[in-house]
Amino acid sequence: MLRILDIWKTYEGKPLLTGVSFDVKEGEIVCLLGPSGSGKSTLLRIIAGLEKAESGQVYWGNDDVTGIPAHKRGFGLMFQDYALFPHLTVAENIAFGLRIAKHDKADIKRQVKHALENIHMQDFADRSVTELSGGEQQRVALARALVTNPRLLMLDEPMSALDQDLRAYLIRDLSSRLRDSKKPVIYVTHNRQEAFDLADRVLLLSEGKIHIG
């Protein structure tokens, strides 16, 4: 499905990614594991089309999408801080991508209702996201990422702001939801246990290169 070929990127004049290559198969959860500053988030942004590499290609199947703008790639990215809109309700946050894609109102209403049911938050539709717990915010962010039916789902350190007990519970919940989606997933983390609990395959990003976990 997804192929990353020989990605190079420098940061502040120093090499950050030095010939990174890997692939992600249909329905596979791949974890990128590495310390802070290893380039994990930068690599996700390159795949998403939010940042440019100095060289290398991003392929979806046989199609080179390297030069295609982010909004035309059909990839979903869930940010580390969830990037929910504080002035919008839970339902409005989930609906945001559908509105941008110009879905009609009836379709948006139906899809948001289904998304809320999937994350067991039907009663939270009209609540402000600022009133939610960290775990609830994570579920809303995941629903928003999935509701637009992305071809590829990427998650950037989604557990980093959560305490250990909540993290342990949510890993199981998130793993189930990701597998139910049947989408290829790239999951970024610096937590080794988290990576091995979630992933079909773990790739270690260190010193600018990918190593098999």
FENDAVEN-V127532 format. One record per backbone hydrogen bond with DSSP energy under -1.0 kcal/mol. NH is the residue of the N-H (numbers start at 0). CO is the residue of the C=O. Records with the same first field share a line. If there is no record, write none. Layout:
# FENDAVEN-V127532
NH: CO ; CO
This chain:
# FENDAVEN-V127532
1: 23
2: 58
3: 21
4: 56
6: 19
7: 54
8: 16
10: 13
13: 10
15: 8
16: 8
17: 207
18: 6
19: 6
21: 3
23: 1
27: 24
29: 184
30: 200
31: 186
32: 202
33: 188
37: 34
42: 38
43: 39
44: 40
45: 41
46: 42
47: 43
49: 44
50: 44
53: 7
54: 7
56: 4
58: 2
59: 62
60: 0
62: 59
64: 57
67: 64
71: 68
72: 69
75: 151
77: 153
81: 78
87: 84
89: 126
90: 124
92: 88
93: 89
94: 90
98: 94
99: 95
100: 96
101: 98
102: 97
107: 103
108: 104
109: 105
110: 106
111: 107
112: 108
113: 109
114: 110
115: 111
116: 112
117: 113
118: 114
119: 116
120: 115
123: 120
126: 123
128: 87
130: 127
131: 128
136: 132
137: 133
138: 134
139: 135
140: 136
141: 137
142: 138
143: 139
144: 140
145: 141
146: 142
148: 145
150: 73
152: 183
153: 75
154: 185
155: 77
156: 187
159: 156
161: 158
166: 162
167: 163
168: 164
169: 165
170: 166
171: 167
172: 168
173: 169
174: 170
175: 171
176: 172
177: 173
178: 174
179: 175
180: 176
184: 27
185: 152
186: 29
187: 154
188: 31
194: 190
195: 191
196: 192
197: 193
198: 194
199: 28
200: 28
202: 30
203: 210
204: 32
205: 208
208: 205
210: 203
212: 201
